[in-house]
Each structure stands twice: as C-alpha cells, then as structure tokens.
Amino acid sequence: MTNVNLKSSVNIKGKYVTQIIHFIGGEKRTYRDIDSTTIIQGQFTKFQQKDGTWIMVNDKNVLCIEVFNQNEINNGIPYITD
C-alpha cells in the first residue's frame, strides 16, 4: 500500500505538530507529537503520534482545531495548558 500525501494544510506547520481539538459541549483535548503526514480525513479523522499511537476523532463532534509546530512548543512558544 502506498501512502499518498493529500497535502493537508497541517503539513505547512511541520512534520510533527500539536493539535488542540475543541469539541461540541466545551471539552477540548491536546494531542502532541502528531506526525502530520499520517493525517487521513473522513467521518473519523485518523492520525498517528510519534510513539506509534493511532487516534481517531469523530468529525461531527468537532468545532475547531488549533495546530502548532512541535518545535515552537518545545521552545516555549506558545504556552499550552490542558
């Protein structure tokens, strides 16, 4: 199976990113070390973290997603709390 890069706009932020996903109802989750080349969009958006963990998110429950370059996070910019 060949992986096709769909050129997600997240790739612009870098190979590894942090995403803060805001859900309906006010809950939010922070996912770090996401390999931006593994993002697959569909009813459930799937992505893989650096440690190999796969995460699936039901898109219909998401209001917005914030994306940060992992190097910016590691250098203290911006400040993110859970």
PyMOL Python script that loads the backbone (N, CA, C, O; Angstrom):
from pymol import cmd

cmd.read_pdbstr("""\
ATOM      1  N   MET A   1       0.837  -1.179   0.000  1.00  0.00           N
ATOM      2  CA  MET A   1       0.000   0.000   0.000  1.00  0.00           C
ATOM      3  C   MET A   1       0.882   1.243   0.000  1.00  0.00           C
ATOM      4  O   MET A   1       1.817   1.339   0.795  1.00  0.00           O
ATOM      5  N   THR A   2       0.595   2.184  -0.876  1.00  0.00           N
ATOM      6  CA  THR A   2       1.364   3.413  -0.984  1.00  0.00           C
ATOM      7  C   THR A   2       0.636   4.538  -0.267  1.00  0.00           C
ATOM      8  O   THR A   2      -0.555   4.754  -0.493  1.00  0.00           O
ATOM      9  N   ASN A   3       1.346   5.255   0.595  1.00  0.00           N
ATOM     10  CA  ASN A   3       0.765   6.426   1.241  1.00  0.00           C
ATOM     11  C   ASN A   3       0.838   7.607   0.296  1.00  0.00           C
ATOM     12  O   ASN A   3       1.909   7.948  -0.206  1.00  0.00           O
ATOM     13  N   VAL A   4      -0.307   8.229   0.054  1.00  0.00           N
ATOM     14  CA  VAL A   4      -0.370   9.408  -0.792  1.00  0.00           C
ATOM     15  C   VAL A   4      -0.527  10.619   0.108  1.00  0.00           C
ATOM     16  O   VAL A   4      -1.453  10.678   0.917  1.00  0.00           O
ATOM     17  N   ASN A   5       0.365  11.580  -0.026  1.00  0.00           N
ATOM     18  CA  ASN A   5       0.280  12.797   0.755  1.00  0.00           C
ATOM     19  C   ASN A   5      -0.814  13.672   0.152  1.00  0.00           C
ATOM     20  O   ASN A   5      -0.672  14.158  -0.970  1.00  0.00           O
ATOM     21  N   LEU A   6      -1.903  13.875   0.891  1.00  0.00           N
ATOM     22  CA  LEU A   6      -3.015  14.681   0.402  1.00  0.00           C
ATOM     23  C   LEU A   6      -2.770  16.173   0.591  1.00  0.00           C
ATOM     24  O   LEU A   6      -3.659  16.994   0.362  1.00  0.00           O
ATOM     25  N   LYS A   7      -1.563  16.509   1.010  1.00  0.00           N
ATOM     26  CA  LYS A   7      -1.139  17.895   1.179  1.00  0.00           C
ATOM     27  C   LYS A   7      -2.083  18.671   2.106  1.00  0.00           C
ATOM     28  O   LYS A   7      -2.537  19.772   1.794  1.00  0.00           O
ATOM     29  N   SER A   8      -2.357  18.049   3.254  1.00  0.00           N
ATOM     30  CA  SER A   8      -3.160  18.711   4.276  1.00  0.00           C
ATOM     31  C   SER A   8      -2.502  20.030   4.645  1.00  0.00           C
ATOM     32  O   SER A   8      -1.275  20.128   4.659  1.00  0.00           O
ATOM     33  N   SER A   9      -3.291  21.027   4.938  1.00  0.00           N
ATOM     34  CA  SER A   9      -2.733  22.327   5.329  1.00  0.00           C
ATOM     35  C   SER A   9      -1.939  22.211   6.630  1.00  0.00           C
ATOM     36  O   SER A   9      -1.131  23.089   6.934  1.00  0.00           O
ATOM     37  N   VAL A  10      -2.151  21.150   7.398  1.00  0.00           N
ATOM     38  CA  VAL A  10      -1.382  20.929   8.631  1.00  0.00           C
ATOM     39  C   VAL A  10       0.087  20.686   8.305  1.00  0.00           C
ATOM     40  O   VAL A  10       0.956  21.036   9.103  1.00  0.00           O
ATOM     41  N   ASN A  11       0.385  20.091   7.143  1.00  0.00           N
ATOM     42  CA  ASN A  11       1.771  19.836   6.737  1.00  0.00           C
ATOM     43  C   ASN A  11       2.601  21.116   6.698  1.00  0.00           C
ATOM     44  O   ASN A  11       3.815  21.075   6.899  1.00  0.00           O
ATOM     45  N   ILE A  12       1.964  22.229   6.444  1.00  0.00           N
ATOM     46  CA  ILE A  12       2.668  23.517   6.383  1.00  0.00           C
ATOM     47  C   ILE A  12       3.325  23.845   7.723  1.00  0.00           C
ATOM     48  O   ILE A  12       4.372  24.491   7.762  1.00  0.00           O
ATOM     49  N   LYS A  13       2.707  23.397   8.826  1.00  0.00           N
ATOM     50  CA  LYS A  13       3.230  23.684  10.159  1.00  0.00           C
ATOM     51  C   LYS A  13       4.444  22.845  10.510  1.00  0.00           C
ATOM     52  O   LYS A  13       5.174  23.187  11.440  1.00  0.00           O
ATOM     53  N   GLY A  14       4.683  21.747   9.784  1.00  0.00           N
ATOM     54  CA  GLY A  14       5.854  20.919  10.046  1.00  0.00           C
ATOM     55  C   GLY A  14       5.516  19.444  10.128  1.00  0.00           C
ATOM     56  O   GLY A  14       4.348  19.059  10.093  1.00  0.00           O
ATOM     57  N   LYS A  15       6.554  18.618  10.238  1.00  0.00           N
ATOM     58  CA  LYS A  15       6.391  17.159  10.300  1.00  0.00           C
ATOM     59  C   LYS A  15       5.651  16.738  11.562  1.00  0.00           C
ATOM     60  O   LYS A  15       4.744  15.908  11.501  1.00  0.00           O
ATOM     61  N   TYR A  16       6.031  17.301  12.708  1.00  0.00           N
ATOM     62  CA  TYR A  16       5.371  16.976  13.971  1.00  0.00           C
ATOM     63  C   TYR A  16       4.680  18.207  14.522  1.00  0.00           C
ATOM     64  O   TYR A  16       5.275  19.281  14.609  1.00  0.00           O
ATOM     65  N   VAL A  17       3.401  18.040  14.898  1.00  0.00           N
ATOM     66  CA  VAL A  17       2.595  19.155  15.372  1.00  0.00           C
ATOM     67  C   VAL A  17       1.862  18.773  16.650  1.00  0.00           C
ATOM     68  O   VAL A  17       1.756  17.597  17.001  1.00  0.00           O
ATOM     69  N   THR A  18       1.362  19.788  17.332  1.00  0.00           N
ATOM     70  CA  THR A  18       0.441  19.618  18.451  1.00  0.00           C
ATOM     71  C   THR A  18      -0.897  20.163  18.001  1.00  0.00           C
ATOM     72  O   THR A  18      -0.967  21.234  17.399  1.00  0.00           O
ATOM     73  N   GLN A  19      -1.971  19.422  18.294  1.00  0.00           N
ATOM     74  CA  GLN A  19      -3.316  19.876  17.955  1.00  0.00           C
ATOM     75  C   GLN A  19      -4.147  19.975  19.221  1.00  0.00           C
ATOM     76  O   GLN A  19      -4.136  19.077  20.063  1.00  0.00           O
ATOM     77  N   ILE A  20      -4.871  21.087  19.341  1.00  0.00           N
ATOM     78  CA  ILE A  20      -5.871  21.234  20.396  1.00  0.00           C
ATOM     79  C   ILE A  20      -7.216  21.142  19.693  1.00  0.00           C
ATOM     80  O   ILE A  20      -7.559  22.000  18.880  1.00  0.00           O
ATOM     81  N   ILE A  21      -7.975  20.098  20.009  1.00  0.00           N
ATOM     82  CA  ILE A  21      -9.258  19.866  19.358  1.00  0.00           C
ATOM     83  C   ILE A  21     -10.367  20.307  20.307  1.00  0.00           C
ATOM     84  O   ILE A  21     -10.456  19.830  21.439  1.00  0.00           O
ATOM     85  N   HIS A  22     -11.218  21.233  19.829  1.00  0.00           N
ATOM     86  CA  HIS A  22     -12.342  21.758  20.602  1.00  0.00           C
ATOM     87  C   HIS A  22     -13.611  21.020  20.178  1.00  0.00           C
ATOM     88  O   HIS A  22     -13.984  21.033  19.005  1.00  0.00           O
ATOM     89  N   PHE A  23     -14.264  20.379  21.140  1.00  0.00           N
ATOM     90  CA  PHE A  23     -15.450  19.582  20.860  1.00  0.00           C
ATOM     91  C   PHE A  23     -16.724  20.337  21.227  1.00  0.00           C
ATOM     92  O   PHE A  23     -16.706  21.261  22.041  1.00  0.00           O
ATOM     93  N   ILE A  24     -17.839  19.920  20.603  1.00  0.00           N
ATOM     94  CA  ILE A  24     -19.150  20.441  20.974  1.00  0.00           C
ATOM     95  C   ILE A  24     -19.350  20.150  22.459  1.00  0.00           C
ATOM     96  O   ILE A  24     -19.046  19.055  22.931  1.00  0.00           O
ATOM     97  N   GLY A  25     -19.857  21.130  23.183  1.00  0.00           N
ATOM     98  CA  GLY A  25     -20.061  20.954  24.621  1.00  0.00           C
ATOM     99  C   GLY A  25     -18.958  21.568  25.448  1.00  0.00           C
ATOM    100  O   GLY A  25     -19.029  21.558  26.677  1.00  0.00           O
ATOM    101  N   GLY A  26     -17.917  22.115  24.787  1.00  0.00           N
ATOM    102  CA  GLY A  26     -16.883  22.848  25.501  1.00  0.00           C
ATOM    103  C   GLY A  26     -15.648  22.065  25.891  1.00  0.00           C
ATOM    104  O   GLY A  26     -14.675  22.657  26.356  1.00  0.00           O
ATOM    105  N   GLU A  27     -15.654  20.757  25.720  1.00  0.00           N
ATOM    106  CA  GLU A  27     -14.464  19.974  26.071  1.00  0.00           C
ATOM    107  C   GLU A  27     -13.387  20.163  25.015  1.00  0.00           C
ATOM    108  O   GLU A  27     -13.687  20.339  23.834  1.00  0.00           O
ATOM    109  N   LYS A  28     -12.130  20.125  25.447  1.00  0.00           N
ATOM    110  CA  LYS A  28     -11.021  20.182  24.489  1.00  0.00           C
ATOM    111  C   LYS A  28      -9.938  19.202  24.903  1.00  0.00           C
ATOM    112  O   LYS A  28      -9.751  18.915  26.085  1.00  0.00           O
ATOM    113  N   ARG A  29      -9.234  18.697  23.907  1.00  0.00           N
ATOM    114  CA  ARG A  29      -8.160  17.734  24.126  1.00  0.00           C
ATOM    115  C   ARG A  29      -6.916  18.197  23.385  1.00  0.00           C
ATOM    116  O   ARG A  29      -6.999  18.708  22.268  1.00  0.00           O
ATOM    117  N   THR A  30      -5.763  18.014  24.018  1.00  0.00           N
ATOM    118  CA  THR A  30      -4.486  18.354  23.401  1.00  0.00           C
ATOM    119  C   THR A  30      -3.759  17.068  23.037  1.00  0.00           C
ATOM    120  O   THR A  30      -3.560  16.195  23.883  1.00  0.00           O
ATOM    121  N   TYR A  31      -3.365  16.958  21.773  1.00  0.00           N
ATOM    122  CA  TYR A  31      -2.593  15.814  21.288  1.00  0.00           C
ATOM    123  C   TYR A  31      -1.249  16.329  20.792  1.00  0.00           C
ATOM    124  O   TYR A  31      -1.195  17.210  19.934  1.00  0.00           O
ATOM    125  N   ARG A  32      -0.172  15.783  21.328  1.00  0.00           N
ATOM    126  CA  ARG A  32       1.177  16.236  20.991  1.00  0.00           C
ATOM    127  C   ARG A  32       1.882  15.211  20.104  1.00  0.00           C
ATOM    128  O   ARG A  32       1.482  14.049  20.041  1.00  0.00           O
ATOM    129  N   ASP A  33       2.924  15.654  19.428  1.00  0.00           N
ATOM    130  CA  ASP A  33       3.782  14.789  18.610  1.00  0.00           C
ATOM    131  C   ASP A  33       2.999  14.050  17.519  1.00  0.00           C
ATOM    132  O   ASP A  33       3.220  12.860  17.293  1.00  0.00           O
ATOM    133  N   ILE A  34       2.095  14.746  16.853  1.00  0.00           N
ATOM    134  CA  ILE A  34       1.333  14.161  15.750  1.00  0.00           C
ATOM    135  C   ILE A  34       2.177  14.241  14.487  1.00  0.00           C
ATOM    136  O   ILE A  34       2.693  15.303  14.142  1.00  0.00           O
ATOM    137  N   ASP A  35       2.312  13.118  13.804  1.00  0.00           N
ATOM    138  CA  ASP A  35       3.010  13.086  12.513  1.00  0.00           C
ATOM    139  C   ASP A  35       2.030  13.600  11.468  1.00  0.00           C
ATOM    140  O   ASP A  35       1.085  12.900  11.105  1.00  0.00           O
ATOM    141  N   SER A  36       2.249  14.813  10.984  1.00  0.00           N
ATOM    142  CA  SER A  36       1.292  15.458  10.080  1.00  0.00           C
ATOM    143  C   SER A  36       1.136  14.732   8.749  1.00  0.00           C
ATOM    144  O   SER A  36       0.148  14.946   8.046  1.00  0.00           O
ATOM    145  N   THR A  37       2.093  13.876   8.391  1.00  0.00           N
ATOM    146  CA  THR A  37       1.982  13.137   7.126  1.00  0.00           C
ATOM    147  C   THR A  37       1.042  11.941   7.241  1.00  0.00           C
ATOM    148  O   THR A  37       0.730  11.313   6.229  1.00  0.00           O
ATOM    149  N   THR A  38       0.577  11.607   8.464  1.00  0.00           N
ATOM    150  CA  THR A  38      -0.297  10.445   8.652  1.00  0.00           C
ATOM    151  C   THR A  38      -1.767  10.818   8.748  1.00  0.00           C
ATOM    152  O   THR A  38      -2.605   9.931   8.908  1.00  0.00           O
ATOM    153  N   ILE A  39      -2.112  12.100   8.656  1.00  0.00           N
ATOM    154  CA  ILE A  39      -3.499  12.531   8.828  1.00  0.00           C
ATOM    155  C   ILE A  39      -4.345  12.043   7.652  1.00  0.00           C
ATOM    156  O   ILE A  39      -4.046  12.314   6.489  1.00  0.00           O
ATOM    157  N   ILE A  40      -5.414  11.313   7.995  1.00  0.00           N
ATOM    158  CA  ILE A  40      -6.351  10.801   6.995  1.00  0.00           C
ATOM    159  C   ILE A  40      -7.730  11.319   7.376  1.00  0.00           C
ATOM    160  O   ILE A  40      -8.226  11.029   8.464  1.00  0.00           O
ATOM    161  N   GLN A  41      -8.352  12.085   6.481  1.00  0.00           N
ATOM    162  CA  GLN A  41      -9.639  12.684   6.792  1.00  0.00           C
ATOM    163  C   GLN A  41     -10.788  11.835   6.274  1.00  0.00           C
ATOM    164  O   GLN A  41     -10.693  11.214   5.215  1.00  0.00           O
ATOM    165  N   GLY A  42     -11.864  11.818   7.030  1.00  0.00           N
ATOM    166  CA  GLY A  42     -13.082  11.094   6.699  1.00  0.00           C
ATOM    167  C   GLY A  42     -14.084  11.363   7.799  1.00  0.00           C
ATOM    168  O   GLY A  42     -13.924  12.330   8.543  1.00  0.00           O
ATOM    169  N   GLN A  43     -15.131  10.527   7.931  1.00  0.00           N
ATOM    170  CA  GLN A  43     -16.070  10.689   9.045  1.00  0.00           C
ATOM    171  C   GLN A  43     -15.310  10.662  10.368  1.00  0.00           C
ATOM    172  O   GLN A  43     -15.611  11.426  11.284  1.00  0.00           O
ATOM    173  N   PHE A  44     -14.320   9.773  10.456  1.00  0.00           N
ATOM    174  CA  PHE A  44     -13.385   9.768  11.574  1.00  0.00           C
ATOM    175  C   PHE A  44     -12.033  10.194  11.021  1.00  0.00           C
ATOM    176  O   PHE A  44     -11.473   9.504  10.169  1.00  0.00           O
ATOM    177  N   THR A  45     -11.499  11.316  11.489  1.00  0.00           N
ATOM    178  CA  THR A  45     -10.162  11.723  11.091  1.00  0.00           C
ATOM    179  C   THR A  45      -9.177  10.905  11.916  1.00  0.00           C
ATOM    180  O   THR A  45      -9.315  10.796  13.134  1.00  0.00           O
ATOM    181  N   LYS A  46      -8.185  10.333  11.245  1.00  0.00           N
ATOM    182  CA  LYS A  46      -7.200   9.484  11.907  1.00  0.00           C
ATOM    183  C   LYS A  46      -5.819  10.117  11.791  1.00  0.00           C
ATOM    184  O   LYS A  46      -5.488  10.718  10.769  1.00  0.00           O
ATOM    185  N   PHE A  47      -5.020   9.980  12.838  1.00  0.00           N
ATOM    186  CA  PHE A  47      -3.631  10.431  12.776  1.00  0.00           C
ATOM    187  C   PHE A  47      -2.809   9.629  13.770  1.00  0.00           C
ATOM    188  O   PHE A  47      -3.333   9.031  14.709  1.00  0.00           O
ATOM    189  N   GLN A  48      -1.494   9.636  13.531  1.00  0.00           N
ATOM    190  CA  GLN A  48      -0.577   8.841  14.340  1.00  0.00           C
ATOM    191  C   GLN A  48       0.379   9.765  15.088  1.00  0.00           C
ATOM    192  O   GLN A  48       0.860  10.760  14.544  1.00  0.00           O
ATOM    193  N   GLN A  49       0.644   9.415  16.350  1.00  0.00           N
ATOM    194  CA  GLN A  49       1.620  10.151  17.136  1.00  0.00           C
ATOM    195  C   GLN A  49       2.997   9.531  16.941  1.00  0.00           C
ATOM    196  O   GLN A  49       3.133   8.422  16.426  1.00  0.00           O
ATOM    197  N   LYS A  50       4.013  10.277  17.367  1.00  0.00           N
ATOM    198  CA  LYS A  50       5.405   9.855  17.201  1.00  0.00           C
ATOM    199  C   LYS A  50       5.668   8.478  17.813  1.00  0.00           C
ATOM    200  O   LYS A  50       6.494   7.722  17.301  1.00  0.00           O
ATOM    201  N   ASP A  51       4.971   8.148  18.905  1.00  0.00           N
ATOM    202  CA  ASP A  51       5.185   6.861  19.571  1.00  0.00           C
ATOM    203  C   ASP A  51       4.440   5.703  18.907  1.00  0.00           C
ATOM    204  O   ASP A  51       4.499   4.572  19.390  1.00  0.00           O
ATOM    205  N   GLY A  52       3.735   5.979  17.796  1.00  0.00           N
ATOM    206  CA  GLY A  52       3.036   4.931  17.057  1.00  0.00           C
ATOM    207  C   GLY A  52       1.557   4.810  17.379  1.00  0.00           C
ATOM    208  O   GLY A  52       0.849   4.046  16.724  1.00  0.00           O
ATOM    209  N   THR A  53       1.073   5.547  18.373  1.00  0.00           N
ATOM    210  CA  THR A  53      -0.333   5.508  18.753  1.00  0.00           C
ATOM    211  C   THR A  53      -1.205   6.137  17.668  1.00  0.00           C
ATOM    212  O   THR A  53      -0.920   7.239  17.199  1.00  0.00           O
ATOM    213  N   TRP A  54      -2.273   5.432  17.269  1.00  0.00           N
ATOM    214  CA  TRP A  54      -3.246   5.982  16.321  1.00  0.00           C
ATOM    215  C   TRP A  54      -4.404   6.583  17.099  1.00  0.00           C
ATOM    216  O   TRP A  54      -4.863   6.003  18.083  1.00  0.00           O
ATOM    217  N   ILE A  55      -4.879   7.748  16.661  1.00  0.00           N
ATOM    218  CA  ILE A  55      -6.009   8.422  17.287  1.00  0.00           C
ATOM    219  C   ILE A  55      -7.066   8.640  16.209  1.00  0.00           C
ATOM    220  O   ILE A  55      -6.745   9.031  15.087  1.00  0.00           O
ATOM    221  N   MET A  56      -8.332   8.384  16.556  1.00  0.00           N
ATOM    222  CA  MET A  56      -9.447   8.624  15.641  1.00  0.00           C
ATOM    223  C   MET A  56     -10.417   9.599  16.305  1.00  0.00           C
ATOM    224  O   MET A  56     -10.786   9.426  17.466  1.00  0.00           O
ATOM    225  N   VAL A  57     -10.827  10.624  15.556  1.00  0.00           N
ATOM    226  CA  VAL A  57     -11.714  11.654  16.080  1.00  0.00           C
ATOM    227  C   VAL A  57     -12.942  11.729  15.178  1.00  0.00           C
ATOM    228  O   VAL A  57     -12.816  11.841  13.959  1.00  0.00           O
ATOM    229  N   ASN A  58     -14.137  11.666  15.783  1.00  0.00           N
ATOM    230  CA  ASN A  58     -15.379  11.802  15.036  1.00  0.00           C
ATOM    231  C   ASN A  58     -15.570  13.276  14.671  1.00  0.00           C
ATOM    232  O   ASN A  58     -15.809  14.109  15.546  1.00  0.00           O
ATOM    233  N   ASP A  59     -15.464  13.591  13.391  1.00  0.00           N
ATOM    234  CA  ASP A  59     -15.510  14.980  12.919  1.00  0.00           C
ATOM    235  C   ASP A  59     -16.796  15.711  13.272  1.00  0.00           C
ATOM    236  O   ASP A  59     -16.779  16.927  13.468  1.00  0.00           O
ATOM    237  N   LYS A  60     -17.905  14.995  13.357  1.00  0.00           N
ATOM    238  CA  LYS A  60     -19.180  15.695  13.588  1.00  0.00           C
ATOM    239  C   LYS A  60     -19.260  16.303  14.990  1.00  0.00           C
ATOM    240  O   LYS A  60     -20.142  17.120  15.253  1.00  0.00           O
ATOM    241  N   ASN A  61     -18.359  15.922  15.886  1.00  0.00           N
ATOM    242  CA  ASN A  61     -18.350  16.463  17.248  1.00  0.00           C
ATOM    243  C   ASN A  61     -17.321  17.567  17.451  1.00  0.00           C
ATOM    244  O   ASN A  61     -17.129  18.033  18.574  1.00  0.00           O
ATOM    245  N   VAL A  62     -16.650  17.995  16.368  1.00  0.00           N
ATOM    246  CA  VAL A  62     -15.555  18.961  16.479  1.00  0.00           C
ATOM    247  C   VAL A  62     -16.005  20.348  16.018  1.00  0.00           C
ATOM    248  O   VAL A  62     -16.613  20.498  14.958  1.00  0.00           O
ATOM    249  N   LEU A  63     -15.694  21.358  16.834  1.00  0.00           N
ATOM    250  CA  LEU A  63     -15.970  22.744  16.455  1.00  0.00           C
ATOM    251  C   LEU A  63     -14.789  23.351  15.711  1.00  0.00           C
ATOM    252  O   LEU A  63     -14.963  23.972  14.663  1.00  0.00           O
ATOM    253  N   CYS A  64     -13.570  23.170  16.261  1.00  0.00           N
ATOM    254  CA  CYS A  64     -12.379  23.713  15.600  1.00  0.00           C
ATOM    255  C   CYS A  64     -11.142  22.977  16.106  1.00  0.00           C
ATOM    256  O   CYS A  64     -11.178  22.278  17.118  1.00  0.00           O
ATOM    257  N   ILE A  65     -10.048  23.157  15.370  1.00  0.00           N
ATOM    258  CA  ILE A  65      -8.768  22.536  15.724  1.00  0.00           C
ATOM    259  C   ILE A  65      -7.678  23.591  15.628  1.00  0.00           C
ATOM    260  O   ILE A  65      -7.540  24.258  14.603  1.00  0.00           O
ATOM    261  N   GLU A  66      -6.909  23.740  16.693  1.00  0.00           N
ATOM    262  CA  GLU A  66      -5.740  24.621  16.681  1.00  0.00           C
ATOM    263  C   GLU A  66      -4.517  23.754  16.414  1.00  0.00           C
ATOM    264  O   GLU A  66      -4.404  22.655  16.957  1.00  0.00           O
ATOM    265  N   VAL A  67      -3.593  24.246  15.571  1.00  0.00           N
ATOM    266  CA  VAL A  67      -2.404  23.472  15.205  1.00  0.00           C
ATOM    267  C   VAL A  67      -1.156  24.313  15.453  1.00  0.00           C
ATOM    268  O   VAL A  67      -1.089  25.476  15.055  1.00  0.00           O
ATOM    269  N   PHE A  68      -0.163  23.706  16.120  1.00  0.00           N
ATOM    270  CA  PHE A  68       1.093  24.370  16.420  1.00  0.00           C
ATOM    271  C   PHE A  68       2.246  23.474  16.002  1.00  0.00           C
ATOM    272  O   PHE A  68       2.169  22.254  16.149  1.00  0.00           O
ATOM    273  N   ASN A  69       3.307  24.063  15.487  1.00  0.00           N
ATOM    274  CA  ASN A  69       4.521  23.328  15.161  1.00  0.00           C
ATOM    275  C   ASN A  69       5.143  22.813  16.449  1.00  0.00           C
ATOM    276  O   ASN A  69       5.252  23.560  17.422  1.00  0.00           O
ATOM    277  N   GLN A  70       5.552  21.550  16.472  1.00  0.00           N
ATOM    278  CA  GLN A  70       6.098  20.953  17.693  1.00  0.00           C
ATOM    279  C   GLN A  70       7.364  21.664  18.160  1.00  0.00           C
ATOM    280  O   GLN A  70       7.594  21.761  19.366  1.00  0.00           O
ATOM    281  N   ASN A  71       8.186  22.160  17.250  1.00  0.00           N
ATOM    282  CA  ASN A  71       9.406  22.883  17.637  1.00  0.00           C
ATOM    283  C   ASN A  71       9.066  24.169  18.366  1.00  0.00           C
ATOM    284  O   ASN A  71       9.775  24.553  19.296  1.00  0.00           O
ATOM    285  N   GLU A  72       7.984  24.851  17.960  1.00  0.00           N
ATOM    286  CA  GLU A  72       7.560  26.065  18.662  1.00  0.00           C
ATOM    287  C   GLU A  72       7.135  25.723  20.092  1.00  0.00           C
ATOM    288  O   GLU A  72       7.429  26.467  21.027  1.00  0.00           O
ATOM    289  N   ILE A  73       6.449  24.606  20.252  1.00  0.00           N
ATOM    290  CA  ILE A  73       6.001  24.180  21.577  1.00  0.00           C
ATOM    291  C   ILE A  73       7.207  23.863  22.454  1.00  0.00           C
ATOM    292  O   ILE A  73       7.273  24.289  23.607  1.00  0.00           O
ATOM    293  N   ASN A  74       8.159  23.115  21.905  1.00  0.00           N
ATOM    294  CA  ASN A  74       9.342  22.718  22.674  1.00  0.00           C
ATOM    295  C   ASN A  74      10.192  23.914  23.076  1.00  0.00           C
ATOM    296  O   ASN A  74      10.918  23.851  24.069  1.00  0.00           O
ATOM    297  N   ASN A  75      10.110  25.005  22.316  1.00  0.00           N
ATOM    298  CA  ASN A  75      10.868  26.214  22.645  1.00  0.00           C
ATOM    299  C   ASN A  75      10.060  27.181  23.506  1.00  0.00           C
ATOM    300  O   ASN A  75      10.497  28.302  23.764  1.00  0.00           O
ATOM    301  N   GLY A  76       8.873  26.743  23.952  1.00  0.00           N
ATOM    302  CA  GLY A  76       8.083  27.568  24.867  1.00  0.00           C
ATOM    303  C   GLY A  76       7.127  28.510  24.190  1.00  0.00           C
ATOM    304  O   GLY A  76       6.528  29.343  24.869  1.00  0.00           O
ATOM    305  N   ILE A  77       6.948  28.427  22.885  1.00  0.00           N
ATOM    306  CA  ILE A  77       6.030  29.315  22.177  1.00  0.00           C
ATOM    307  C   ILE A  77       5.079  28.454  21.376  1.00  0.00           C
ATOM    308  O   ILE A  77       5.574  27.656  20.581  1.00  0.00           O
ATOM    309  N   PRO A  78       3.808  28.528  21.498  1.00  0.00           N
ATOM    310  CA  PRO A  78       3.035  29.232  22.526  1.00  0.00           C
ATOM    311  C   PRO A  78       2.882  28.389  23.779  1.00  0.00           C
ATOM    312  O   PRO A  78       3.277  27.224  23.801  1.00  0.00           O
ATOM    313  N   TYR A  79       2.313  28.972  24.814  1.00  0.00           N
ATOM    314  CA  TYR A  79       2.098  28.267  26.064  1.00  0.00           C
ATOM    315  C   TYR A  79       0.753  27.540  25.999  1.00  0.00           C
ATOM    316  O   TYR A  79      -0.278  28.158  25.733  1.00  0.00           O
ATOM    317  N   ILE A  80       0.767  26.245  26.239  1.00  0.00           N
ATOM    318  CA  ILE A  80      -0.444  25.447  26.148  1.00  0.00           C
ATOM    319  C   ILE A  80      -0.674  24.737  27.479  1.00  0.00           C
ATOM    320  O   ILE A  80       0.244  24.147  28.050  1.00  0.00           O
ATOM    321  N   THR A  81      -1.921  24.805  27.965  1.00  0.00           N
ATOM    322  CA  THR A  81      -2.293  24.065  29.166  1.00  0.00           C
ATOM    323  C   THR A  81      -3.402  23.097  28.804  1.00  0.00           C
ATOM    324  O   THR A  81      -4.158  23.330  27.861  1.00  0.00           O
ATOM    325  N   ASP A  82      -3.497  22.022  29.549  1.00  0.00           N
ATOM    326  CA  ASP A  82      -4.580  21.045  29.325  1.00  0.00           C
ATOM    327  C   ASP A  82      -5.789  21.391  30.156  1.00  0.00           C
ATOM    328  O   ASP A  82      -6.797  20.686  30.102  1.00  0.00           O
TER     329      ASP A  82
END
""", "prot")
cmd.dss("prot")
cmd.show_as("cartoon", "prot")
cmd.util.cbc("prot")
cmd.orient("prot")
